[in-house]
């Protein structure tokens, strides 16, 4: 998954799409984390490559990655060659240069 780290939409139980482009919406965050756990339970690991340094969005991707027990790469758009890799499967963090 390539992302800016901001969960901004979900599909309601009636099939309608709920969108919130402003701020971080806890309803969307919670549903997204539930889906990360559902994927983990089905054996679907998610690797995320995130292009932002916004602390709020980094925190969300960390929560998402932990819930899925997946992996995450963090980088700014102007420094893609330098990233931080987080591996929740092996419970380690390292910095690449």
C-alpha positions in Angstrom: 0.0 0.0 0.0 1.4 3.4 -0.9 -0.2 6.2 1.2 0.1 9.6 2.7 -1.1 7.9 5.9 -4.5 9.6 6.1 -7.5 7.3 6.3 -10.3 9.4 4.7 -13.2 7.2 3.7 -15.1 4.0 4.5 -18.1 2.1 3.2 -21.1 2.0 5.5 -23.0 -1.2 6.1 -25.7 0.0 3.6 -23.0 0.4 0.9 -22.8 4.1 1.0 -19.3 5.7 1.0 -18.6 8.1 3.9 -15.8 10.5 3.3 -14.0 13.0 5.5 -11.1 14.9 3.9 -10.7 17.2 6.9 -8.6 16.1 9.9 -8.4 12.6 11.2 -11.9 11.1 11.7 -11.9 8.5 14.5 -14.8 6.6 12.8 -12.7 6.1 9.7 -9.6 5.3 11.8 -11.4 2.7 13.8 -12.9 1.0 10.7 -9.5 1.0 9.0 -7.8 -0.6 12.0 -10.6 -3.2 12.2 -9.9 -4.1 8.5 -6.1 -4.3 9.3 -6.9 -6.9 12.0 -9.3 -8.8 9.7 -6.6 -9.0 7.1 -4.1 -10.3 9.7 -6.6 -13.0 10.8 -6.9 -14.1 7.2 -3.2 -14.3 6.8 -2.9 -11.1 4.6 0.1 -9.1 5.6 0.2 -5.4 4.5 3.4 -3.6 3.7 2.9 0.2 3.7 5.2 2.7 2.0 4.3 6.1 3.4 5.4 9.5 1.9 5.0 12.0 4.7 6.5 13.0 8.0 3.3 14.4 9.6 3.4 13.0 13.2 -0.3 12.3 13.4 -0.3 10.3 10.2 2.9 8.5 11.1 1.2 7.5 14.4 -1.8 6.2 12.5 0.4 4.1 10.1 2.2 2.7 13.2 -1.1 1.7 14.7 -2.2 0.2 11.4 1.0 -1.7 10.9 0.9 -3.1 14.5 -2.7 -4.2 14.1 -1.9 -6.0 10.9 1.6 -7.2 12.1 2.8 -6.0 8.8 5.6 -3.8 7.7 6.0 -0.1 7.1 8.5 2.1 5.2 8.5 5.8 6.1 10.0 8.6 3.9 9.5 12.2 2.9 8.7 12.8 -0.7 12.0 14.7 -1.2 14.1 12.0 0.5 12.8 8.7 -0.8 16.3 7.3 -0.9 16.4 7.5 2.9 13.7 5.6 4.7 12.8 4.1 8.1 11.6 0.5 8.0 9.4 -0.9 10.7 8.9 -4.7 10.9 6.2 -5.7 13.4 6.6 -9.3 12.4 10.1 -9.4 13.8 9.5 -6.5 16.3 12.4 -4.4 15.2 13.2 -1.0 13.8 16.1 0.1 11.7 17.1 3.2 9.7 18.4 2.9 6.1 20.7 5.5 4.5 
